[in-house]
Amino acid sequence: MMCVCRQKFFDDLNIPPADIHLEIGSGTHAEQVGKTMIEFEKVVRNEKPDWIVVVGDVNAICAGSIVSKKRKYKISPYRSRF
C-alpha cells in the first residue's frame, strides 16, 4: 500500500499510478536489494523490454542494474536527488 505522503507527491505532479508495484518494504540494505532483484527479475522476464531505465535510491539502482546487466539488457541508471 502506498503511503499518503507519497500519493500526494504523485498527485501534485500529475504522475499516473504505476502499472507494477514490487512491494519490497523495509529491511536491511541486503534484504531490500535481494528482494528487489527477485521481484524485478520477474517483471523483466515477463515484460521483455528493449531498454531499462532504473530510477530511485542506491538500493533500487543497485538491484535494477545487476538484474539488467545479468539478463543482458541495455540500462540507463538515474539516481533521484529529491
C-alpha positions in Angstrom: 0.0 0.0 0.0 1.3 3.4 -0.9 1.7 5.9 2.0 -0.5 9.0 1.9 2.5 11.4 1.6 3.9 9.6 -1.4 0.5 9.5 -3.1 0.2 13.3 -2.6 3.6 13.7 -4.3 2.3 11.8 -7.4 -1.0 13.6 -7.4 0.7 17.1 -7.1 2.9 16.3 -10.1 0.1 14.7 -12.1 2.1 11.4 -12.3 -0.1 8.4 -13.2 -0.1 5.4 -10.9 2.5 2.8 -11.6 1.4 -0.3 -13.5 3.6 -2.5 -11.3 4.4 -2.3 -7.6 7.2 -4.6 -6.3 6.0 -4.2 -2.7 9.5 -4.6 -1.2 9.0 -2.9 2.1 11.7 -2.1 4.7 14.7 -4.1 5.8 18.4 -4.0 5.8 20.3 -2.9 2.6 21.0 -6.6 1.7 17.3 -7.6 2.3 16.0 -4.7 0.2 18.4 -5.3 -2.7 17.8 -9.0 -2.6 14.0 -8.8 -2.6 14.1 -6.1 -5.3 16.3 -8.2 -7.5 14.0 -11.2 -7.2 10.8 -9.2 -7.9 12.4 -7.1 -10.6 13.7 -10.1 -12.5 10.2 -11.5 -12.6 9.0 -8.2 -14.2 11.9 -8.2 -16.7 11.2 -11.8 -17.8 7.5 -11.0 -18.4 7.9 -7.6 -20.0 11.0 -8.2 -22.2 11.9 -4.5 -22.5 14.4 -3.1 -25.1 15.9 -0.8 -22.5 15.7 -0.5 -18.8 15.8 2.9 -17.0 16.4 2.4 -13.3 15.3 5.4 -11.2 15.5 5.5 -7.4 17.7 5.3 -4.4 21.0 3.4 -4.1 19.3 0.1 -3.3 16.9 0.3 -6.2 19.7 1.3 -8.7 22.0 -1.4 -7.4 19.3 -4.1 -7.7 18.0 -2.9 -11.0 21.4 -2.6 -12.6 22.5 -6.1 -11.5 19.4 -7.7 -12.9 19.6 -5.7 -16.1 23.2 -6.5 -16.8 22.9 -10.2 -15.9 20.0 -10.5 -18.3 22.0 -8.6 -20.9 19.6 -5.6 -21.2 20.7 -2.1 -22.1 20.4 0.1 -19.0 20.3 3.7 -18.1 20.5 4.3 -14.3 19.3 7.6 -12.9 19.7 8.5 -9.2 17.0 10.7 -7.9 18.2 13.6 -5.8 15.0 14.8 -4.1 
